[in-house]
């Protein structure tokens, strides 16, 4: 396994080499592989190979995972039989390889957060919040300044539009709540909805942090 972690949609590459070091022909070798790239169930696929004496077979496998999570990769069992199927040997892999699939990181160019959702804070720019209970400066009005920031008492006294600048802070706590309730859809649809929620939240978090 070239990498034990990938992002959803990336390829996880796995190389399998089967070697016959004996004097006898192996006419029937069934290799059962973990195959969970297309769904979250740990189902298996298989390969049947023919291996002459003192030779080897090599397979390059690629998995593209549709969902986030941790999945088993590689050989599950190996079964060998003779031509007549009389003798059979079966080996089970002791410890399967695992690959972690992380959600995609989506870049969001613009995201609007309603200021009225914060009792004492307002969003000024990409995750930088201002404490509207603490006035840091009072400046002359410039084109584009919000009318909500106008200091009306001082404006009346100075006979000139004056605006408040609040104390800025980045130390804000954000709470993301996921609705992971399973709907009456197919398992694949529910998995897709869950992944979309998580990817959207990661995108918003990245936007606010950046």
Wavefront OBJ file of the C-alpha trace (Angstrom):
o trace
v 0.000 0.000 0.000
v 1.644 3.212 -1.190
v -0.276 5.520 1.168
v -2.341 4.760 4.247
v -4.383 7.965 3.985
v -6.047 9.734 1.056
v -8.607 12.439 0.449
v -11.969 11.379 -0.910
v -11.731 11.046 -4.681
v -7.960 10.358 -4.669
v -6.498 6.996 -5.677
v -5.194 4.518 -3.137
v -2.682 2.265 -4.907
v -2.023 -1.281 -3.767
v 0.505 -3.746 -5.193
v -0.050 -7.470 -4.657
v 2.671 -10.033 -5.394
v 1.953 -13.786 -5.223
v 5.053 -16.034 -5.283
v 5.323 -19.779 -5.863
v 8.708 -20.946 -4.532
v 7.835 -24.652 -4.835
v 8.483 -27.355 -7.410
v 4.813 -27.896 -8.117
v 2.395 -26.037 -10.300
v -0.378 -24.121 -8.566
v -3.249 -24.503 -11.043
v -5.908 -22.769 -9.020
v -5.224 -19.942 -6.578
v -8.172 -17.858 -5.446
v -7.273 -14.541 -3.803
v -10.090 -12.856 -1.928
v -9.557 -9.100 -1.537
v -11.166 -6.481 0.634
v -13.204 -4.244 -1.643
v -14.911 -1.329 0.075
v -14.072 1.460 -2.366
v -17.605 1.831 -3.676
v -19.563 1.414 -0.462
v -19.065 1.348 3.305
v -19.645 -2.369 3.687
v -16.534 -4.513 3.961
v -17.409 -6.813 1.075
v -14.790 -8.770 -0.855
v -13.825 -9.339 -4.468
v -11.657 -12.182 -5.769
v -8.993 -13.020 -8.342
v -8.220 -16.467 -9.746
v -4.629 -17.009 -10.855
v -2.439 -19.791 -12.291
v 1.147 -19.843 -10.966
v 3.907 -22.060 -12.469
v 6.788 -23.330 -10.283
v 9.395 -20.771 -9.204
v 7.441 -17.838 -10.557
v 5.340 -14.969 -9.345
v 2.324 -12.909 -10.345
v 2.070 -9.216 -9.646
v -1.077 -7.094 -9.627
v -1.413 -3.327 -9.424
v -4.745 -2.311 -7.939
v -6.239 1.151 -7.588
v -9.097 2.136 -5.318
v -11.053 5.385 -5.510
v -13.150 5.857 -2.391
v -16.546 7.549 -2.606
v -16.951 8.074 1.134
v -14.841 9.138 4.076
v -13.898 6.629 6.773
v -11.421 3.849 7.491
v -11.398 0.861 5.145
v -9.605 -2.447 4.948
v -7.375 -3.055 1.941
v -5.498 -6.073 0.641
v -5.765 -9.818 0.944
v -8.583 -11.308 2.976
v -8.013 -15.009 2.228
v -5.983 -17.183 -0.173
v -7.279 -20.573 -1.284
v -5.282 -23.139 -3.301
v -6.678 -26.270 -5.003
v -5.449 -29.045 -7.252
v -6.785 -29.732 -10.777
v -9.536 -32.044 -9.507
v -10.489 -29.926 -6.520
v -9.769 -32.785 -4.122
v -7.186 -30.982 -2.007
v -7.732 -27.508 -0.722
v -5.662 -25.191 1.469
v -7.041 -21.937 2.782
v -5.106 -19.176 4.512
v -6.558 -16.129 6.208
v -4.680 -12.842 6.419
v -3.657 -12.150 10.003
v -3.861 -8.365 9.865
v -5.438 -6.451 6.969
v -4.030 -3.161 5.787
v -6.124 -0.075 6.413
v -6.520 3.189 4.567
v -8.057 6.341 6.036
v -10.174 8.418 3.683
v -10.578 12.049 4.688
v -13.332 14.411 3.491
v -12.568 16.787 0.649
v -11.550 20.333 1.562
v -13.717 22.675 -0.491
v -12.574 26.274 -1.047
v -15.403 28.756 -0.505
v -14.945 32.223 -1.998
v -17.864 33.909 -0.222
v -19.980 33.009 2.783
v -22.555 35.276 4.432
v -23.099 35.163 8.197
v -26.063 37.118 9.525
v -24.995 39.636 12.138
v -28.293 39.353 14.008
v -27.378 35.769 14.907
v -24.843 37.167 17.399
v -26.162 38.969 20.444
v -23.086 41.093 21.151
v -20.792 40.421 18.231
v -20.848 41.235 14.538
v -18.883 39.686 11.726
v -16.544 42.196 10.125
v -14.428 40.165 7.722
v -13.959 36.420 7.204
v -14.233 35.211 10.763
v -12.950 38.383 12.466
v -15.626 39.467 14.927
v -16.140 42.789 16.672
v -17.479 43.203 20.175
v -20.262 45.765 19.677
v -20.392 46.439 23.423
v -16.890 47.984 23.377
v -16.193 51.049 21.206
v -12.549 51.210 20.206
v -12.519 54.337 18.018
v -14.822 56.983 16.588
v -14.006 58.183 13.091
v -15.520 60.342 10.398
v -17.985 58.652 8.111
v -16.566 57.201 4.896
v -18.538 56.049 1.907
v -19.544 52.419 2.407
v -19.649 52.527 6.215
v -22.724 50.858 7.676
v -25.392 53.164 9.041
v -25.698 50.779 11.981
v -22.290 52.048 13.121
v -23.222 55.737 13.129
v -22.826 57.438 16.516
v -25.988 59.553 16.317
v -25.485 61.585 19.503
v -21.962 62.596 18.541
v -23.079 63.208 14.946
v -25.690 65.691 16.175
v -23.140 67.398 18.435
v -20.395 67.605 15.787
v -22.812 68.331 12.947
v -20.883 65.693 10.982
v -21.447 61.980 10.444
v -19.353 59.982 12.907
v -19.083 56.182 13.005
v -18.051 53.777 15.710
v -15.289 51.230 15.345
v -15.649 48.313 17.724
v -13.007 46.256 19.430
v -11.978 43.347 17.248
v -11.335 39.818 18.391
v -10.545 36.517 16.755
v -11.125 34.437 19.868
v -14.581 33.206 18.938
v -16.145 29.838 19.554
v -18.086 28.259 16.725
v -20.463 25.352 17.206
v -21.328 23.157 14.239
v -24.244 20.782 14.714
v -24.690 17.922 12.274
v -28.044 16.315 11.595
v -26.869 12.757 10.980
v -30.298 11.213 11.310
v -30.791 8.449 8.767
v -33.623 9.112 6.361
v -35.743 6.564 4.546
v -33.351 6.636 1.608
v -30.962 3.997 0.368
v -27.750 3.528 2.355
v -25.700 5.050 -0.461
v -27.881 8.200 -0.473
v -27.643 8.593 3.319
v -23.856 8.212 3.159
v -23.684 10.844 0.441
v -25.813 13.315 2.441
v -23.663 12.792 5.532
v -20.430 13.389 3.595
v -21.842 16.532 1.957
v -22.712 17.986 5.384
v -19.223 17.358 6.701
v -17.501 18.719 3.592
v -19.645 21.870 3.654
v -18.809 22.456 7.328
v -15.083 21.962 6.714
v -15.287 24.445 3.843
v -16.956 27.054 6.075
v -14.415 26.503 8.849
v -11.529 26.901 6.409
v -13.129 30.087 5.063
v -13.447 31.587 8.545
v -9.924 30.574 9.586
v -8.309 31.885 6.403
l 1 2 3 4 5 6 7 8 9 10 11 12 13 14 15 16 17 18 19 20 21 22 23 24 25 26 27 28 29 30 31 32 33 34 35 36 37 38 39 40 41 42 43 44 45 46 47 48 49 50 51 52 53 54 55 56 57 58 59 60 61 62 63 64 65 66 67 68 69 70 71 72 73 74 75 76 77 78 79 80 81 82 83 84 85 86 87 88 89 90 91 92 93 94 95 96 97 98 99 100 101 102 103 104 105 106 107 108 109 110 111 112 113 114 115 116 117 118 119 120 121 122 123 124 125 126 127 128 129 130 131 132 133 134 135 136 137 138 139 140 141 142 143 144 145 146 147 148 149 150 151 152 153 154 155 156 157 158 159 160 161 162 163 164 165 166 167 168 169 170 171 172 173 174 175 176 177 178 179 180 181 182 183 184 185 186 187 188 189 190 191 192 193 194 195 196 197 198 199 200 201 202 203 204 205 206 207 208 209 210
